Every structure is written in C-alpha cells, then in structure tokens.
Amino acid sequence: MKIFEENESTVRSYCRSFPAVFQEARGVELIATDGQRYIDFLAGAGTLNYGHNHPFLKQALLEYIEQDGITHSLDLYTNAKEAFLETFNRFILKPRGMEDYLMQFTGPTGANAVEAALKLARKVTGRSNVLSFTNGFHGCSVGALSATGNQHHRGGAGIPLSHVSRMPYANYFGEQVNTIAMMEKLLDDPSSGIDKPAAAIVEVVQGEGGLNTASAEWMRKLENLCKKNGMLLIVDDIQAGCGRTGHFFSFEEMGIRPDIITLSKSLSGYGLPLAVVLMKKELDQWKAGEHNGTFRGNNHAFVTATASIEHFWSDDSFARSVRAKSRLLTERLNRIALRHGPHSLRVKGRGMMLGIACPDGEIAEEVCREAFRKGLIMETCGSNAEIVKCLCPLTITKDQLNTAMDILEESFAEVLNKHISTRSS
C-alpha cells in the first residue's frame, strides 16, 4: 500500500475500508493480487449493474477499438452516438411512451448531469431557488452539493451553499406526517420565506441518504405540487436507475412523467463514464454551446451502453429476473434481521437497492469490516453510516446471492454477539 499512501491524496475513502490491491474482475467478483476473491456488493457504487467485464459488452468494445473507432468526439456526430440514441429510443423511451424526451450529453459524471439539470431548470423558469430533500445526495460539485443534505460532504465546499430550500422527504417525520401538505403550506404562504422554486430535485430511492423510499402516492402528489407552482420535477435516477429497482427507471409504474431525468452510473453498462439529462422537448431552450463539457462524447461508453440495452432491455426478461432476485434478497435480509436483531435491525430500500439499518454506525461499520475479512465487499450509507448496504450487480446468480447472504449473516452474528458480550461484562 506504500505507493498509494505516499502519492495519493488523503481524500481517498473506499480503499481505507477495503485495504487490498485488486487486479482482476469478472461478473460479481473482484480478485486481489494475493489471489483472494471477493463478492462485490459495492459494484462501483451502483455503476456495475451488469457486473464486471460482461463478455457481451466487452466483445462489442474490443471490436469497436480494433476497427479504430473514434474514442473522443466532443459533440460531433458519430456512428457510435447514433447507434446509442437509436437503441435508447427504441428499447427504453418508446415502450414507456417517452418519445417526447430529448437527451443532452453532459460531462462524464452524475454530478455533471445534475449541474446541467439545475441550470436548465433555472434558465427555463427564470427562478433561482430549488427544492431538495432531507438525506438527498446529488454530487459533490458546488451546484449539486447545494442540493445534497450530507453534512460531511457539504463541509468540504468552502463557500456558502445557496439557492436551495430543504424540504422533508417522504416519511421523514414518520408515516403519520404529510410532508407534501407541509410543502404546499410553505409555498402558498407569501411570508414563509421560501422563494418560488424553479424545480424540485428528488431521488425515488435515496441511495447514499439511507435507502429511504418514496411511495407512488407521494411522488404523484409531489408532481402535482410542482405543476401547481410552475416548478419542474427533476428525478435524479443516477443510482436508482438502469434497472436497480426492477424497472429501467425507478419511477416506472408510479404514474408520473418527470420534466427532467438525470442518468449516469450504470448507463454505459461497463463502468465507463457516461452521464445524460433527459428533458421534455419543450424544455430544450439551450443556445448552442451554452452548456458543454470536454468529455461529453465518450464513444467507448456509447458502444457499451448500446450493447447493454440491446442485451438486457430488448424485452422484459431481465427486469423480471431482477425482481425475482429482489424477492430472494429481501427474504434473506429479513431473516438476518429477525434472527439477530428483531428489535434493533430493520430492512430498508426497494428492488435490488436494499440494506439493513443497524442501531448505530459503529455496528454497521464493524459488520462491513467482518464481511470483508470473509470475502464480501459492501459499504454503509445513511445519516450516521448506520445502514449496511447491498448494491450487488443485477446479474448475480441466486447461488452467488445466497453465498453472500451467508457471509453477511455470519458477520452480523459475530459482531452483535460481541457487542452483547461487551455490554454483559
């Protein structure tokens, strides 16, 4: 580890939790230089929904490179981009009745897409304020960070994070409190101090914020609130999208049509940088070059994104398999919670975006450390890092899933037994 410690910034984080040097990856496995194999329940923080080095995607990329296909193109027209746009429209937008959405290619990360979405909403509406939600996470660049709730990340900004009004997310105060009614009251009251917003930006499942979920009813009411107040509804589907909840978009079957959608992470399918903004056609009010980015033309990502959509989304079989594995994962996590902490552990999340909430962050961190020692990589999330988060590739087999859950159950048992013994003594 010496070369990393001497030459890399202290800002590095994941490597502190998983101190190994990795050299290979296949499917759901990461393989370290010492030969140790790990089941990957981190998956690039949701970037590897189709696993590492999927053979179909890899072959498509290799063939493109061997033919001297264009790598970098800014926003020039290329055959790789054309194939991606056509495939995305045919298999994703049209089957969902979303033909009226246009795509904007931003810089390479999800935060770039969020920045563009916020900027566009402000341009279209002529307003500067944006509603964001408690526990929301949208990125660490300044605009996206303003909409992010996490105190640790916000503390690194060095400047005031403004032009955002924070609102309570669904069930933030419990199921008995109507947070939409609270927002409506604030927006209707000219003396509430809340400036009329340009947009509301929301995650249907809050990935980093603690696997909090919004119901279809809550999302529909939020959409209506936006319409009533001339606000745009932005759904940040960067982590929850691309199949993570059992459908391509996290809001499918909720009966809503967001004005703007941000996508990144698993969009390329191969871990290559790719981020986009989907917008209703009438919102496309940019002037040429008004918002740009050097790496918005990653043709290698276009190639693998096209291949992933063709391979996984040409029909509903993959989505159905994800929902089936979600049921198995939910069953196994509930079994762990009931056996080892019936009054202190709780399963949270939706689809294949699930985890176990622990009494505190210390226990969750210990469980993840123990799991790593046993060959399972997973991270924590939540306000106090109190949730053990399962974010495995969606291509995981049931046998691999059960093996990972066996490791996780053993890890919970050992950590909780140790804490019980410590308290008893």
C-alpha positions, 0 to 999 in steps of 0.5 A: 500500500506504500505507493498509494499512501505516499502519492495519493491524496488523503481524500481517498475513502473506499480503499481505507475500508477495503485495504487490498490491491485488486487486479482482476474482475469478472461478473460479481467478483473482484480478485486481489493480487494475493489471489483472494476473491471477493463478492462485490456488493459495492459494484462501483457504487451502483455503476456495475449493474451488469457486473464486471467485464460482461463478455457481451459488452466487452466483445462489442468494445474490443471490436469497436477499438480494433476497427479504430473507432473514434474514442473522443468526439466532443459533440460531433456526430458519430456512428457510435452516438447514433447507434446509442440514441437509436437503441435508447429510443427504441428499447427504453423511451418508446415502450414507456411512451417517452418519445417526447424526451430529448437527451443532452450529453453532459460531462462524464459524471452524475454530478455533471448531469445534475449541474446541467439539470439545475441550470436548465431548470433555472434558465427555463423558469427564470427562478433561482431557488430549488427544492431538495430533500432531507438525506438527498445526495446529488454530487459533490460539485458546488451546484449539486452539493447545494442540493445534497443534505450530507453534512460531511460532504457539504463541509468540504465546499468552502463557500456558502451553499445557496439557492436551495430550500430543504424540504422533508422527504417522504416519511421523514417525520414518520408515516403519520406526517404529510410532508407534501401538505407541509410543502404546499403550506410553505409555498402558498404562504407569501411570508414563509420565506421560501422563494418560488422554486424553479424545480424540485430535485428528488431521488425515488430511492435515496441511495447514499441518504439511507435507502429511504423510499418514496411511495407512488402516492407521494411522488404523484402528489409531489408532481402535482405540487410542482405543476401547481407552482410552475416548478419542474420535477427533476428525478435524479435516477443516477443510482436508482436507475438502469434497472436497480429497482426492477424497472429501467427507471425507478419511477416506472409504474408510479404514474408520473412523467418527470420534466427532467431525468438525470442518468449516469452510473450504470448507463454505459453498462461497463463502468465507463463514464457516461452521464445524460439529462433527459428533458421534455422537448419543450424544455430544450431552450439551450443556445448552442454551446451554452452548456458543454463539457470536454468529455461529453462524447465518450464513444467507448461508453456509447458502444457499451451502453448500446450493447447493454440495452440491446442485451438486457432491455430488448424485452422484459426478461431481465427486469423480471429476473431482477425482481425475482432476485429482489424477492430472494434478497429481501427474504434473506435480509429479513431473516438476518434481521429477525434472527439477530436483531428483531428489535434493533435491525430493520430492512430498508430500500426497494428492488435490488437497492436494499440494506439493513439499518443497524442501531448505530454506525459503529455496528454497521461499520464493524459488520462491513469490516467482518464481511470483508475479512470473509470475502464480501465487499459492501459499504454503509450509507445513511445519516450516521453510516448506520445502514449496511448496504447491498448494491450487488450487480443485477446479474448475480446468480441466486447461488452467488446471492445466497453465498453472500447472504451467508457471509453477511449473516455470519458477520452480523452474528459475530459482531452483535454477539460481541457487542452483547458480550461487551455490554454483559461484562 
